[in-house]
């Protein structure tokens, strides 16, 4: 740490003029930031979305698809009649239920229609790559 004029702190952000009330010299980290500095992640996220034309809906849909494809093998086993409690761990079941990838049908858990559609499209794409 070095001592220097306060450049960035929790009171400043990228969108507005600096408004930190500390006018004194203070201890800075190796990035030249006040120890109270907090990274402006929402700003960076919004900047990325604007640059690439993504909305939160796009990101949520992509995240859903990624989660389905990550568990594709296990989900296909459930679709073929496997029991979700034997195929998936408890934490996987909880996550997939929370995200709507698997859903309760009476006493059993089954793959949701939306997740099935993603798996079918993925299977057709894989078949086209091979053939």
N, C-alpha and C positions, 0 to 999 in steps of 0.2 A: 504494500500500500504506500501511496505517496500523498503528500499534502499539496493541495492546489486549489484554485478557484472552483467553486461548485458549478459543474456544467449541467448535469442531469440529475434530477431527483424525482421523488414520487409526485411532486406538485407540478411537474412539467410533462407535457405530452407533445407528440409530433404535430398535431393539428392546430395548436394554439401557440401564442407567444409565451416564452418562459415567464412563469409567475412565482417562482420559488422565493420565499421570503428570507431565506438564509443568505445574508450578504457577506458572511465571513469566510475565511479560508477553512477548508474542512478536509478530512481524510478521504482520499479517493481510492477506488480499487484499480486493478491493472487495466481496466477498460476506460478509466477516466470518469467513472460514475460514482455518485454518492452511494454509500451503503444502503440508503433508503430507496434507491432507484428500483423501479419495477418495470420489466419489459412490457411494451405496449403490444401484446399479442393480438387483441381485437383489431387494432389498426393494421397489422401485417396480414391478418386473415382477410379483412375487407379489401385491402390492396390486391392480394392474390386473386380474389373473386372477381374484382373489376378488370384486372389485367387479362384473365383467361375466360371471362364470361360465365363463370359458374355462379349458381345461386345455391342457397342452402338446400333446396330441393334436389338439385343435381348431386350434391355431395352426400346427402342422406341416401339417395337411390343407389349411388355407387358403393357406399358403405354396406348397404343391405346386400347388394349383389356379391361383393367381396366376401362377406360373411357366409353367404350361401355356398359360394364356390370353395371356400376354405374347408367347409364341412361336407362337400359334395358326396364323397364316398359313403360317409355314414348316413347321410340323408337318403341316398339311393337304397341303402340296406333297409332303412325304415319303410321306404315306399314299396319295397319287395316283400314286406311282411315282418321285418325284424321288430323287436320290442325296443322302444326308445330307451328304456331304463337299462337295457343290456348293451346297447350300441353306444350311447352317449354317457359321459360322466355327469354327475349332478350339476356341476357348474356350467357345463355345456348346455344341458337341458334348460337351466335357468336363463342363461343368456339368450338362447334361441327362442324360448317362449316370450321373453321380454321384448325381443325384436320382432316377433310375429312370424318367425320362420317355421316354427312348429306350433301346433295348437291342440288343445284338448278336444277330443271327440268322445264324449262319454268318459269311460275310464282310461282310454288310450290317448297317446300323443301321436299326431300324424303331421306330415309335412303340409304346409299351407299351399293353396293353389298358386299364389304368386311365386313362392320358392320353387314349386314344381315347374312352372313355366320357365324360370331362369335355368333350371337344370336341363330341361328339354332343349332349349336354345343352345346351351353349352354343349350338349351331346351331339347336336346336329353340326355345330361348328367343328368339333373334334373329328367327326366322321368325314367332313369335307376336307380337312387338312390331311387325313390319312389317305383318303381315296382320290 
